[in-house]
Amino acid sequence: MLSLGALALASAPVMAAWPEKPIELVVGFSPGGGTDITARTLAVFLGKELGTTALVLNKPGASGEIGLGFVAKAPATGYVLGMTNMPGLVTLPIERRTRFDERFHLHRRLGARPQRLQRAAHQQVPNAGGSC
């Protein structure tokens, strides 16, 4: 693109700033549990930091598998993030064939509890820095 100068720049698609719409934090458990409360707390700070709304979307059932499957099948836009706990993420594929066959990228460990913020492997989300 750079070699064609102004002509290439004029015809190149413009990348929009991320995020330009609300972000969904998908929780694979019912409202009111530990993972849900952590996600709702995180959503407040995430929304303020990114200048958008972070919505918590509960998709309970099958030990968190329904929520994880939803995240794995979400479009690769970076607007759907999964909030889960590690025991389910690790043991579900060992116990049975799951509704998701995606690898998940761990974004952050949230405290000493086993909750994690993650995304499906095919989704691109800017890294906010820090360590897991």
A tleap script that builds the chain and sets N, CA, C and O, in Angstrom:
source leaprc.protein.ff14SB
mol = sequence {
  NMET LEU SER LEU GLY ALA LEU ALA LEU ALA
  SER ALA PRO VAL MET ALA ALA TRP PRO GLU
  LYS PRO ILE GLU LEU VAL VAL GLY PHE SER
  PRO GLY GLY GLY THR ASP ILE THR ALA ARG
  THR LEU ALA VAL PHE LEU GLY LYS GLU LEU
  GLY THR THR ALA LEU VAL LEU ASN LYS PRO
  GLY ALA SER GLY GLU ILE GLY LEU GLY PHE
  VAL ALA LYS ALA PRO ALA THR GLY TYR VAL
  LEU GLY MET THR ASN MET PRO GLY LEU VAL
  THR LEU PRO ILE GLU ARG ARG THR ARG PHE
  ASP GLU ARG PHE HIE LEU HIE ARG ARG LEU
  GLY ALA ARG PRO GLN ARG LEU GLN ARG ALA
  ALA HIE GLN GLN VAL PRO ASN ALA GLY GLY
  SER CCYS
}
set mol.1.N position { 0.811 -1.185 0.000 }
set mol.1.CA position { 0.000 0.000 0.000 }
set mol.1.C position { 0.861 1.259 0.000 }
set mol.1.O position { 0.502 2.243 -0.646 }
set mol.2.N position { 1.945 1.251 0.681 }
set mol.2.CA position { 2.777 2.447 0.786 }
set mol.2.C position { 3.452 2.800 -0.529 }
set mol.2.O position { 3.730 3.975 -0.769 }
set mol.3.N position { 3.724 1.834 -1.380 }
set mol.3.CA position { 4.469 2.105 -2.599 }
set mol.3.C position { 3.672 2.881 -3.636 }
set mol.3.O position { 4.268 3.490 -4.525 }
set mol.4.N position { 2.378 2.881 -3.557 }
set mol.4.CA position { 1.570 3.609 -4.524 }
set mol.4.C position { 1.234 5.019 -4.078 }
set mol.4.O position { 0.498 5.726 -4.766 }
set mol.5.N position { 1.750 5.430 -2.961 }
set mol.5.CA position { 1.601 6.800 -2.505 }
set mol.5.C position { 0.180 7.218 -2.230 }
set mol.5.O position { -0.611 6.448 -1.685 }
set mol.6.N position { -0.147 8.448 -2.609 }
set mol.6.CA position { -1.447 9.045 -2.294 }
set mol.6.C position { -2.601 8.281 -2.908 }
set mol.6.O position { -3.673 8.194 -2.308 }
set mol.7.N position { -2.400 7.717 -4.111 }
set mol.7.CA position { -3.474 6.959 -4.754 }
set mol.7.C position { -3.872 5.760 -3.904 }
set mol.7.O position { -5.059 5.491 -3.720 }
set mol.8.N position { -2.891 5.050 -3.392 }
set mol.8.CA position { -3.173 3.885 -2.558 }
set mol.8.C position { -3.828 4.308 -1.245 }
set mol.8.O position { -4.749 3.645 -0.767 }
set mol.9.N position { -3.364 5.392 -0.673 }
set mol.9.CA position { -3.944 5.856 0.579 }
set mol.9.C position { -5.383 6.304 0.389 }
set mol.9.O position { -6.216 6.106 1.273 }
set mol.10.N position { -5.680 6.897 -0.738 }
set mol.10.CA position { -7.043 7.349 -1.006 }
set mol.10.C position { -7.990 6.181 -1.167 }
set mol.10.O position { -9.165 6.290 -0.816 }
set mol.11.N position { -7.507 5.058 -1.693 }
set mol.11.CA position { -8.389 3.920 -1.926 }
set mol.11.C position { -8.355 2.889 -0.805 }
set mol.11.O position { -9.158 1.956 -0.806 }
set mol.12.N position { -7.447 3.039 0.145 }
set mol.12.CA position { -7.337 2.077 1.235 }
set mol.12.C position { -8.484 2.255 2.218 }
set mol.12.O position { -8.899 3.382 2.489 }
set mol.13.N position { -9.002 1.148 2.758 }
set mol.13.CA position { -10.064 1.271 3.751 }
set mol.13.C position { -9.538 1.936 5.024 }
set mol.13.O position { -8.402 1.691 5.430 }
set mol.14.N position { -10.335 2.747 5.632 }
set mol.14.CA position { -9.952 3.436 6.860 }
set mol.14.C position { -10.349 2.557 8.037 }
set mol.14.O position { -11.497 2.128 8.149 }
set mol.15.N position { -9.391 2.298 8.908 }
set mol.15.CA position { -9.673 1.484 10.083 }
set mol.15.C position { -10.334 2.360 11.142 }
set mol.15.O position { -9.800 3.402 11.523 }
set mol.16.N position { -11.482 1.933 11.605 }
set mol.16.CA position { -12.190 2.677 12.646 }
set mol.16.C position { -11.510 2.452 13.992 }
set mol.16.O position { -10.899 1.409 14.226 }
set mol.17.N position { -11.620 3.420 14.849 }
set mol.17.CA position { -11.076 3.282 16.201 }
set mol.17.C position { -11.892 2.241 16.952 }
set mol.17.O position { -13.114 2.180 16.818 }
set mol.18.N position { -11.215 1.434 17.732 }
set mol.18.CA position { -11.897 0.418 18.533 }
set mol.18.C position { -11.975 0.913 19.952 }
set mol.18.O position { -10.963 1.402 20.453 }
set mol.19.N position { -13.056 0.830 20.619 }
set mol.19.CA position { -14.361 0.347 20.156 }
set mol.19.C position { -15.245 1.488 19.659 }
set mol.19.O position { -15.168 2.611 20.158 }
set mol.20.N position { -16.053 1.196 18.705 }
set mol.20.CA position { -16.988 2.190 18.192 }
set mol.20.C position { -18.430 1.814 18.515 }
set mol.20.O position { -19.362 2.499 18.093 }
set mol.21.N position { -18.613 0.735 19.256 }
set mol.21.CA position { -19.944 0.312 19.713 }
set mol.21.C position { -19.776 -0.443 21.032 }
set mol.21.O position { -18.647 -0.725 21.434 }
set mol.22.N position { -20.875 -0.774 21.710 }
set mol.22.CA position { -20.768 -1.477 22.998 }
set mol.22.C position { -20.064 -2.831 22.877 }
set mol.22.O position { -20.105 -3.485 21.835 }
set mol.23.N position { -19.431 -3.219 23.957 }
set mol.23.CA position { -18.753 -4.513 24.064 }
set mol.23.C position { -19.613 -5.425 24.919 }
set mol.23.O position { -20.173 -4.992 25.926 }
set mol.24.N position { -19.720 -6.677 24.526 }
set mol.24.CA position { -20.474 -7.656 25.304 }
set mol.24.C position { -19.513 -8.536 26.093 }
set mol.24.O position { -18.582 -9.112 25.530 }
set mol.25.N position { -19.743 -8.636 27.390 }
set mol.25.CA position { -19.026 -9.581 28.244 }
set mol.25.C position { -19.976 -10.744 28.479 }
set mol.25.O position { -20.964 -10.598 29.199 }
set mol.26.N position { -19.695 -11.884 27.889 }
set mol.26.CA position { -20.571 -13.046 27.981 }
set mol.26.C position { -20.164 -13.886 29.184 }
set mol.26.O position { -19.004 -14.272 29.329 }
set mol.27.N position { -21.141 -14.160 30.042 }
set mol.27.CA position { -20.937 -14.979 31.236 }
set mol.27.C position { -21.753 -16.256 31.054 }
set mol.27.O position { -22.957 -16.192 30.806 }
set mol.28.N position { -21.118 -17.393 31.175 }
set mol.28.CA position { -21.787 -18.673 30.986 }
set mol.28.C position { -22.502 -19.191 32.215 }
set mol.28.O position { -22.739 -20.393 32.336 }
set mol.29.N position { -22.845 -18.303 33.123 }
set mol.29.CA position { -23.506 -18.689 34.365 }
set mol.29.C position { -24.640 -17.728 34.654 }
set mol.29.O position { -24.727 -16.660 34.048 }
set mol.30.N position { -25.507 -18.102 35.575 }
set mol.30.CA position { -26.677 -17.286 35.923 }
set mol.30.C position { -26.274 -15.984 36.610 }
set mol.30.O position { -25.204 -15.897 37.213 }
set mol.31.N position { -27.137 -14.973 36.516 }
set mol.31.CA position { -26.880 -13.726 37.238 }
set mol.31.C position { -26.810 -13.959 38.748 }
set mol.31.O position { -27.547 -14.778 39.297 }
set mol.32.N position { -25.919 -13.232 39.401 }
set mol.32.CA position { -25.821 -13.289 40.852 }
set mol.32.C position { -24.695 -14.146 41.387 }
set mol.32.O position { -24.369 -14.056 42.571 }
set mol.33.N position { -24.090 -14.974 40.552 }
set mol.33.CA position { -22.974 -15.802 40.995 }
set mol.33.C position { -21.662 -15.027 40.963 }
set mol.33.O position { -21.623 -13.872 40.539 }
set mol.34.N position { -20.606 -15.660 41.406 }
set mol.34.CA position { -19.306 -15.003 41.501 }
set mol.34.C position { -18.766 -14.504 40.170 }
set mol.34.O position { -18.238 -13.395 40.089 }
set mol.35.N position { -18.894 -15.318 39.124 }
set mol.35.CA position { -18.388 -14.909 37.819 }
set mol.35.C position { -19.198 -13.747 37.270 }
set mol.35.O position { -18.636 -12.836 36.663 }
set mol.36.N position { -20.501 -13.764 37.472 }
set mol.36.CA position { -21.377 -12.682 37.022 }
set mol.36.C position { -21.055 -11.386 37.759 }
set mol.36.O position { -20.948 -10.329 37.137 }
set mol.37.N position { -20.903 -11.460 39.057 }
set mol.37.CA position { -20.608 -10.259 39.848 }
set mol.37.C position { -19.256 -9.672 39.437 }
set mol.37.O position { -19.111 -8.453 39.337 }
set mol.38.N position { -18.274 -10.533 39.201 }
set mol.38.CA position { -16.969 -10.061 38.742 }
set mol.38.C position { -17.094 -9.384 37.379 }
set mol.38.O position { -16.494 -8.334 37.149 }
set mol.39.N position { -17.873 -9.984 36.473 }
set mol.39.CA position { -18.062 -9.400 35.139 }
set mol.39.C position { -18.766 -8.050 35.217 }
set mol.39.O position { -18.396 -7.122 34.499 }
set mol.40.N position { -19.768 -7.928 36.073 }
set mol.40.CA position { -20.492 -6.654 36.201 }
set mol.40.C position { -19.601 -5.563 36.798 }
set mol.40.O position { -19.693 -4.397 36.413 }
set mol.41.N position { -18.758 -5.944 37.720 }
set mol.41.CA position { -17.815 -4.982 38.292 }
set mol.41.C position { -16.806 -4.552 37.223 }
set mol.41.O position { -16.513 -3.365 37.083 }
set mol.42.N position { -16.284 -5.514 36.479 }
set mol.42.CA position { -15.334 -5.226 35.416 }
set mol.42.C position { -15.975 -4.360 34.328 }
set mol.42.O position { -15.320 -3.468 33.790 }
set mol.43.N position { -17.232 -4.610 34.002 }
set mol.43.CA position { -17.915 -3.869 32.938 }
set mol.43.C position { -17.941 -2.372 33.207 }
set mol.43.O position { -17.791 -1.571 32.285 }
set mol.44.N position { -18.130 -1.991 34.462 }
set mol.44.CA position { -18.146 -0.565 34.820 }
set mol.44.C position { -16.807 0.080 34.485 }
set mol.44.O position { -16.764 1.125 33.836 }
set mol.45.N position { -15.717 -0.539 34.923 }
set mol.45.CA position { -14.385 0.009 34.700 }
set mol.45.C position { -13.969 -0.091 33.231 }
set mol.45.O position { -13.338 0.823 32.700 }
set mol.46.N position { -14.318 -1.187 32.584 }
set mol.46.CA position { -13.992 -1.371 31.176 }
set mol.46.C position { -14.679 -0.308 30.320 }
set mol.46.O position { -14.064 0.265 29.421 }
set mol.47.N position { -15.945 -0.050 30.601 }
set mol.47.CA position { -16.690 0.970 29.871 }
set mol.47.C position { -16.084 2.352 30.033 }
set mol.47.O position { -15.963 3.099 29.062 }
set mol.48.N position { -15.704 2.693 31.256 }
set mol.48.CA position { -15.088 4.000 31.501 }
set mol.48.C position { -13.739 4.112 30.808 }
set mol.48.O position { -13.435 5.137 30.198 }
set mol.49.N position { -12.936 3.071 30.898 }
set mol.49.CA position { -11.597 3.091 30.315 }
set mol.49.C position { -11.636 3.190 28.790 }
set mol.49.O position { -10.820 3.888 28.189 }
set mol.50.N position { -12.583 2.490 28.168 }
set mol.50.CA position { -12.643 2.450 26.705 }
set mol.50.C position { -13.583 3.484 26.109 }
set mol.50.O position { -13.616 3.659 24.891 }
set mol.51.N position { -14.351 4.172 26.949 }
set mol.51.CA position { -15.270 5.185 26.453 }
set mol.51.C position { -16.470 4.613 25.729 }
set mol.51.O position { -16.990 5.233 24.801 }
set mol.52.N position { -16.908 3.457 26.135 }
set mol.52.CA position { -18.082 2.829 25.545 }
set mol.52.C position { -18.844 2.101 26.633 }
set mol.52.O position { -18.460 2.151 27.802 }
set mol.53.N position { -19.906 1.436 26.268 }
set mol.53.CA position { -20.674 0.644 27.222 }
set mol.53.C position { -20.202 -0.800 27.154 }
set mol.53.O position { -20.014 -1.345 26.066 }
set mol.54.N position { -20.013 -1.412 28.295 }
set mol.54.CA position { -19.705 -2.839 28.364 }
set mol.54.C position { -20.927 -3.523 28.977 }
set mol.54.O position { -21.270 -3.283 30.135 }
set mol.55.N position { -21.568 -4.368 28.195 }
set mol.55.CA position { -22.789 -5.048 28.619 }
set mol.55.C position { -22.469 -6.459 29.080 }
set mol.55.O position { -21.662 -7.146 28.454 }
set mol.56.N position { -23.089 -6.899 30.163 }
set mol.56.CA position { -22.942 -8.276 30.615 }
set mol.56.C position { -24.111 -9.066 30.057 }
set mol.56.O position { -25.272 -8.724 30.281 }
set mol.57.N position { -23.793 -10.122 29.329 }
set mol.57.CA position { -24.792 -10.976 28.698 }
set mol.57.C position { -24.668 -12.370 29.296 }
set mol.57.O position { -23.677 -13.061 29.058 }
set mol.58.N position { -25.664 -12.788 30.071 }
set mol.58.CA position { -25.629 -14.106 30.708 }
set mol.58.C position { -26.180 -15.161 29.756 }
set mol.58.O position { -27.284 -15.025 29.229 }
set mol.59.N position { -25.397 -16.212 29.545 }
set mol.59.CA position { -25.781 -17.366 28.733 }
set mol.59.C position { -25.522 -18.612 29.577 }
set mol.59.O position { -24.587 -19.363 29.301 }
set mol.60.N position { -26.355 -18.839 30.617 }
set mol.60.CA position { -26.079 -19.940 31.540 }
set mol.60.C position { -26.428 -21.312 30.962 }
set mol.60.O position { -27.263 -21.447 30.068 }
set mol.61.N position { -25.765 -22.303 31.504 }
set mol.61.CA position { -26.093 -23.685 31.192 }
set mol.61.C position { -24.877 -24.515 30.831 }
set mol.61.O position { -23.872 -24.006 30.334 }
set mol.62.N position { -24.998 -25.809 31.095 }
set mol.62.CA position { -23.974 -26.798 30.741 }
set mol.62.C position { -22.602 -26.445 31.325 }
set mol.62.O position { -21.581 -26.576 30.650 }
set mol.63.N position { -22.589 -26.004 32.569 }
set mol.63.CA position { -21.350 -25.661 33.277 }
set mol.63.C position { -20.540 -24.579 32.575 }
set mol.63.O position { -19.309 -24.605 32.596 }
set mol.64.N position { -21.227 -23.634 31.959 }
set mol.64.CA position { -20.565 -22.537 31.274 }
set mol.64.C position { -20.340 -22.768 29.794 }
set mol.64.O position { -19.898 -21.863 29.088 }
set mol.65.N position { -20.636 -23.965 29.313 }
set mol.65.CA position { -20.368 -24.311 27.919 }
set mol.65.C position { -21.199 -23.502 26.929 }
set mol.65.O position { -20.716 -23.176 25.845 }
set mol.66.N position { -22.423 -23.176 27.279 }
set mol.66.CA position { -23.271 -22.403 26.365 }
set mol.66.C position { -22.671 -21.017 26.130 }
set mol.66.O position { -22.621 -20.543 24.995 }
set mol.67.N position { -22.222 -20.378 27.186 }
set mol.67.CA position { -21.579 -19.075 27.041 }
set mol.67.C position { -20.283 -19.152 26.257 }
set mol.67.O position { -20.030 -18.309 25.397 }
set mol.68.N position { -19.456 -20.156 26.541 }
set mol.68.CA position { -18.200 -20.323 25.817 }
set mol.68.C position { -18.450 -20.598 24.337 }
set mol.68.O position { -17.726 -20.096 23.477 }
set mol.69.N position { -19.475 -21.395 24.044 }
set mol.69.CA position { -19.828 -21.664 22.652 }
set mol.69.C position { -20.268 -20.400 21.928 }
set mol.69.O position { -19.941 -20.202 20.758 }
set mol.70.N position { -21.010 -19.545 22.626 }
set mol.70.CA position { -21.454 -18.271 22.051 }
set mol.70.C position { -20.256 -17.392 21.704 }
set mol.70.O position { -20.209 -16.791 20.630 }
set mol.71.N position { -19.292 -17.322 22.616 }
set mol.71.CA position { -18.087 -16.516 22.373 }
set mol.71.C position { -17.283 -17.097 21.207 }
set mol.71.O position { -16.804 -16.350 20.353 }
set mol.72.N position { -17.134 -18.407 21.169 }
set mol.72.CA position { -16.353 -19.048 20.112 }
set mol.72.C position { -16.959 -18.823 18.733 }
set mol.72.O position { -16.231 -18.739 17.744 }
set mol.73.N position { -18.273 -18.727 18.657 }
set mol.73.CA position { -18.942 -18.548 17.369 }
set mol.73.C position { -19.221 -17.083 17.021 }
set mol.73.O position { -19.766 -16.792 15.956 }
set mol.74.N position { -18.858 -16.179 17.897 }
set mol.74.CA position { -19.093 -14.746 17.648 }
set mol.74.C position { -18.230 -14.269 16.485 }
set mol.74.O position { -17.144 -14.800 16.254 }
set mol.75.N position { -18.714 -13.269 15.754 }
set mol.75.CA position { -17.894 -12.705 14.678 }
set mol.75.C position { -16.565 -12.180 15.225 }
set mol.75.O position { -16.482 -11.746 16.374 }
set mol.76.N position { -15.556 -12.224 14.408 }
set mol.76.CA position { -14.212 -11.827 14.812 }
set mol.76.C position { -14.044 -10.314 14.792 }
set mol.76.O position { -13.200 -9.785 14.068 }
set mol.77.N position { -14.848 -9.624 15.588 }
set mol.77.CA position { -14.817 -8.168 15.618 }
set mol.77.C position { -14.188 -7.613 16.885 }
set mol.77.O position { -13.849 -6.430 16.938 }
set mol.78.N position { -14.027 -8.446 17.910 }
set mol.78.CA position { -13.473 -7.980 19.181 }
set mol.78.C position { -14.507 -7.368 20.099 }
set mol.78.O position { -14.152 -6.803 21.134 }
set mol.79.N position { -15.786 -7.466 19.744 }
set mol.79.CA position { -16.841 -6.876 20.564 }
set mol.79.C position { -17.527 -7.896 21.470 }
set mol.79.O position { -18.418 -7.534 22.239 }
set mol.80.N position { -17.130 -9.149 21.392 }
set mol.80.CA position { -17.686 -10.187 22.258 }
set mol.80.C position { -16.535 -10.826 23.016 }
set mol.80.O position { -15.667 -11.467 22.423 }
set mol.81.N position { -16.534 -10.646 24.337 }
set mol.81.CA position { -15.516 -11.232 25.198 }
set mol.81.C position { -16.177 -12.206 26.149 }
set mol.81.O position { -17.327 -12.008 26.541 }
set mol.82.N position { -15.474 -13.243 26.519 }
set mol.82.CA position { -16.010 -14.231 27.444 }
set mol.82.C position { -15.440 -14.051 28.831 }
set mol.82.O position { -14.260 -13.749 29.006 }
set mol.83.N position { -16.296 -14.240 29.811 }
set mol.83.CA position { -15.882 -14.182 31.212 }
set mol.83.C position { -16.244 -15.535 31.803 }
set mol.83.O position { -17.420 -15.896 31.858 }
set mol.84.N position { -15.257 -16.271 32.239 }
set mol.84.CA position { -15.528 -17.613 32.757 }
set mol.84.C position { -14.594 -17.910 33.911 }
set mol.84.O position { -13.777 -17.072 34.294 }
set mol.85.N position { -14.716 -19.096 34.457 }
set mol.85.CA position { -13.764 -19.532 35.462 }
set mol.85.C position { -12.975 -20.702 34.888 }
set mol.85.O position { -13.467 -21.428 34.025 }
set mol.86.N position { -11.786 -20.875 35.356 }
set mol.86.CA position { -10.883 -21.857 34.769 }
set mol.86.C position { -11.318 -23.311 34.924 }
set mol.86.O position { -11.109 -24.088 33.993 }
set mol.87.N position { -11.911 -23.726 36.048 }
set mol.87.CA position { -12.267 -25.147 36.125 }
set mol.87.C position { -13.140 -25.607 34.956 }
set mol.87.O position { -12.886 -26.663 34.377 }
set mol.88.N position { -14.159 -24.830 34.607 }
set mol.88.CA position { -15.017 -25.223 33.494 }
set mol.88.C position { -14.302 -25.194 32.165 }
set mol.88.O position { -14.481 -26.092 31.342 }
set mol.89.N position { -13.502 -24.186 31.947 }
set mol.89.CA position { -12.779 -24.056 30.687 }
set mol.89.C position { -11.814 -25.219 30.474 }
set mol.89.O position { -11.630 -25.686 29.350 }
set mol.90.N position { -11.209 -25.678 31.550 }
set mol.90.CA position { -10.242 -26.771 31.460 }
set mol.90.C position { -10.926 -28.134 31.412 }
set mol.90.O position { -10.533 -28.988 30.617 }
set mol.91.N position { -11.935 -28.352 32.242 }
set mol.91.CA position { -12.503 -29.688 32.358 }
set mol.91.C position { -13.581 -30.029 31.334 }
set mol.91.O position { -13.769 -31.205 31.023 }
set mol.92.N position { -14.289 -29.045 30.805 }
set mol.92.CA position { -15.346 -29.356 29.839 }
set mol.92.C position { -14.838 -30.185 28.657 }
set mol.92.O position { -15.446 -31.210 28.348 }
set mol.93.N position { -13.759 -29.793 27.986 }
set mol.93.CA position { -13.284 -30.606 26.855 }
set mol.93.C position { -12.780 -31.992 27.266 }
set mol.93.O position { -12.742 -32.908 26.445 }
set mol.94.N position { -12.396 -32.143 28.525 }
set mol.94.CA position { -11.958 -33.460 29.008 }
set mol.94.C position { -13.171 -34.354 29.245 }
set mol.94.O position { -13.131 -35.547 28.947 }
set mol.95.N position { -14.244 -33.786 29.778 }
set mol.95.CA position { -15.436 -34.545 30.130 }
set mol.95.C position { -16.268 -34.980 28.931 }
set mol.95.O position { -16.830 -36.075 28.923 }
set mol.96.N position { -16.344 -34.119 27.917 }
set mol.96.CA position { -17.252 -34.415 26.795 }
set mol.96.C position { -16.876 -33.561 25.590 }
set mol.96.O position { -16.071 -32.633 25.674 }
set mol.97.N position { -17.494 -33.914 24.472 }
set mol.97.CA position { -17.337 -33.095 23.258 }
set mol.97.C position { -18.114 -31.801 23.486 }
set mol.97.O position { -19.301 -31.832 23.811 }
set mol.98.N position { -17.449 -30.678 23.316 }
set mol.98.CA position { -18.071 -29.398 23.621 }
set mol.98.C position { -18.658 -28.742 22.373 }
set mol.98.O position { -18.419 -29.183 21.248 }
set mol.99.N position { -19.423 -27.688 22.595 }
set mol.99.CA position { -20.007 -26.905 21.510 }
set mol.99.C position { -18.999 -25.930 20.924 }
set mol.99.O position { -19.300 -25.223 19.961 }
set mol.100.N position { -17.832 -25.890 21.489 }
set mol.100.CA position { -16.786 -25.017 20.970 }
set mol.100.C position { -15.537 -25.848 20.740 }
set mol.100.O position { -15.193 -26.712 21.546 }
set mol.101.N position { -14.877 -25.583 19.652 }
set mol.101.CA position { -13.609 -26.252 19.390 }
set mol.101.C position { -12.498 -25.231 19.185 }
set mol.101.O position { -11.415 -25.560 18.701 }
set mol.102.N position { -12.778 -24.007 19.555 }
set mol.102.CA position { -11.814 -22.912 19.443 }
set mol.102.C position { -10.859 -22.927 20.632 }
set mol.102.O position { -11.220 -23.363 21.726 }
set mol.103.N position { -9.671 -22.460 20.413 }
set mol.103.CA position { -8.791 -22.151 21.525 }
set mol.103.C position { -9.152 -20.752 21.992 }
set mol.103.O position { -9.564 -19.910 21.195 }
set mol.104.N position { -9.001 -20.513 23.256 }
set mol.104.CA position { -9.283 -19.201 23.809 }
set mol.104.C position { -7.978 -18.545 24.231 }
set mol.104.O position { -7.083 -19.205 24.761 }
set mol.105.N position { -7.876 -17.254 23.996 }
set mol.105.CA position { -6.715 -16.483 24.433 }
set mol.105.C position { -7.047 -15.819 25.758 }
set mol.105.O position { -8.017 -15.069 25.866 }
set mol.106.N position { -6.250 -16.098 26.742 }
set mol.106.CA position { -6.416 -15.491 28.053 }
set mol.106.C position { -5.962 -14.038 27.991 }
set mol.106.O position { -4.830 -13.752 27.598 }
set mol.107.N position { -6.839 -13.130 28.376 }
set mol.107.CA position { -6.457 -11.721 28.413 }
set mol.107.C position { -5.998 -11.297 29.792 }
set mol.107.O position { -4.983 -10.613 29.921 }
set mol.108.N position { -6.708 -11.680 30.801 }
set mol.108.CA position { -6.359 -11.250 32.149 }
set mol.108.C position { -6.816 -12.266 33.178 }
set mol.108.O position { -7.883 -12.869 33.058 }
set mol.109.N position { -5.995 -12.437 34.179 }
set mol.109.CA position { -6.405 -13.140 35.384 }
set mol.109.C position { -6.969 -12.065 36.293 }
set mol.109.O position { -6.333 -11.033 36.507 }
set mol.110.N position { -8.146 -12.296 36.824 }
set mol.110.CA position { -8.816 -11.273 37.624 }
set mol.110.C position { -8.788 -11.662 39.090 }
set mol.110.O position { -9.721 -12.291 39.591 }
set mol.111.N position { -7.719 -11.289 39.776 }
set mol.111.CA position { -7.598 -11.561 41.200 }
set mol.111.C position { -7.162 -12.981 41.486 }
set mol.111.O position { -6.702 -13.703 40.602 }
set mol.112.N position { -7.317 -13.363 42.734 }
set mol.112.CA position { -6.892 -14.696 43.169 }
set mol.112.C position { -7.925 -15.762 42.830 }
set mol.112.O position { -7.627 -16.955 42.886 }
set mol.113.N position { -9.127 -15.345 42.482 }
set mol.113.CA position { -10.171 -16.297 42.111 }
set mol.113.C position { -9.876 -16.837 40.715 }
set mol.113.O position { -9.087 -16.247 39.977 }
set mol.114.N position { -10.493 -17.935 40.356 }
set mol.114.CA position { -10.174 -18.534 39.055 }
set mol.114.C position { -10.943 -17.952 37.872 }
set mol.114.O position { -11.151 -18.663 36.889 }
set mol.115.N position { -11.377 -16.686 37.923 }
set mol.115.CA position { -12.061 -16.101 36.785 }
set mol.115.C position { -11.066 -15.577 35.760 }
set mol.115.O position { -9.965 -15.151 36.107 }
set mol.116.N position { -11.462 -15.614 34.511 }
set mol.116.CA position { -10.603 -15.149 33.436 }
set mol.116.C position { -11.422 -14.370 32.418 }
set mol.116.O position { -12.585 -14.688 32.169 }
set mol.117.N position { -10.812 -13.352 31.835 }
set mol.117.CA position { -11.383 -12.633 30.710 }
set mol.117.C position { -10.684 -13.173 29.477 }
set mol.117.O position { -9.454 -13.214 29.430 }
set mol.118.N position { -11.445 -13.584 28.485 }
set mol.118.CA position { -10.846 -14.217 27.317 }
set mol.118.C position { -11.634 -13.887 26.076 }
set mol.118.O position { -12.706 -13.283 26.126 }
set mol.119.N position { -11.073 -14.301 24.966 }
set mol.119.CA position { -11.735 -14.147 23.685 }
set mol.119.C position { -11.445 -15.389 22.873 }
set mol.119.O position { -10.510 -16.134 23.171 }
set mol.120.N position { -12.247 -15.611 21.847 }
set mol.120.CA position { -11.970 -16.726 20.951 }
set mol.120.C position { -10.692 -16.435 20.182 }
set mol.120.O position { -10.344 -15.276 19.959 }
set mol.121.N position { -10.000 -17.484 19.781 }
set mol.121.CA position { -8.694 -17.327 19.140 }
set mol.121.C position { -8.758 -16.503 17.864 }
set mol.121.O position { -7.790 -15.824 17.523 }
set mol.122.N position { -9.874 -16.549 17.156 }
set mol.122.CA position { -9.963 -15.831 15.882 }
set mol.122.C position { -10.279 -14.353 16.036 }
set mol.122.O position { -10.240 -13.620 15.047 }
set mol.123.N position { -10.586 -13.894 17.231 }
set mol.123.CA position { -10.936 -12.497 17.434 }
set mol.123.C position { -9.700 -11.661 17.705 }
set mol.123.O position { -8.763 -12.108 18.367 }
set mol.124.N position { -9.709 -10.451 17.190 }
set mol.124.CA position { -8.593 -9.527 17.388 }
set mol.124.C position { -9.035 -8.410 18.332 }
set mol.124.O position { -9.964 -7.666 18.017 }
set mol.125.N position { -8.388 -8.290 19.466 }
set mol.125.CA position { -8.670 -7.236 20.426 }
set mol.125.C position { -7.337 -6.619 20.817 }
set mol.125.O position { -6.396 -7.347 21.129 }
set mol.126.N position { -7.235 -5.299 20.808 }
set mol.126.CA position { -5.962 -4.679 21.207 }
set mol.126.C position { -5.570 -5.096 22.622 }
set mol.126.O position { -6.422 -5.204 23.504 }
set mol.127.N position { -4.287 -5.328 22.829 }
set mol.127.CA position { -3.783 -5.719 24.134 }
set mol.127.C position { -3.624 -4.473 25.002 }
set mol.127.O position { -3.021 -3.486 24.579 }
set mol.128.N position { -4.160 -4.524 26.198 }
set mol.128.CA position { -4.091 -3.388 27.102 }
set mol.128.C position { -2.813 -3.389 27.934 }
set mol.128.O position { -2.636 -2.523 28.790 }
set mol.129.N position { -1.931 -4.339 27.697 }
set mol.129.CA position { -0.682 -4.407 28.446 }
set mol.129.C position { -0.876 -5.140 29.758 }
set mol.129.O position { -1.986 -5.578 30.061 }
set mol.130.N position { 0.152 -5.278 30.519 }
set mol.130.CA position { 0.081 -5.982 31.800 }
set mol.130.C position { 0.335 -7.462 31.619 }
set mol.130.O position { 0.603 -7.935 30.515 }
set mol.131.N position { 0.248 -8.173 32.709 }
set mol.131.CA position { 0.510 -9.608 32.644 }
set mol.131.C position { -0.708 -10.394 33.076 }
set mol.131.O position { -1.596 -9.877 33.754 }
set mol.132.N position { -0.735 -11.636 32.676 }
set mol.132.CA position { -1.838 -12.518 33.034 }
set mol.132.C position { -1.542 -13.144 34.358 }
set mol.132.O position { -2.343 -13.932 34.861 }
savepdb mol mol.pdb
quit
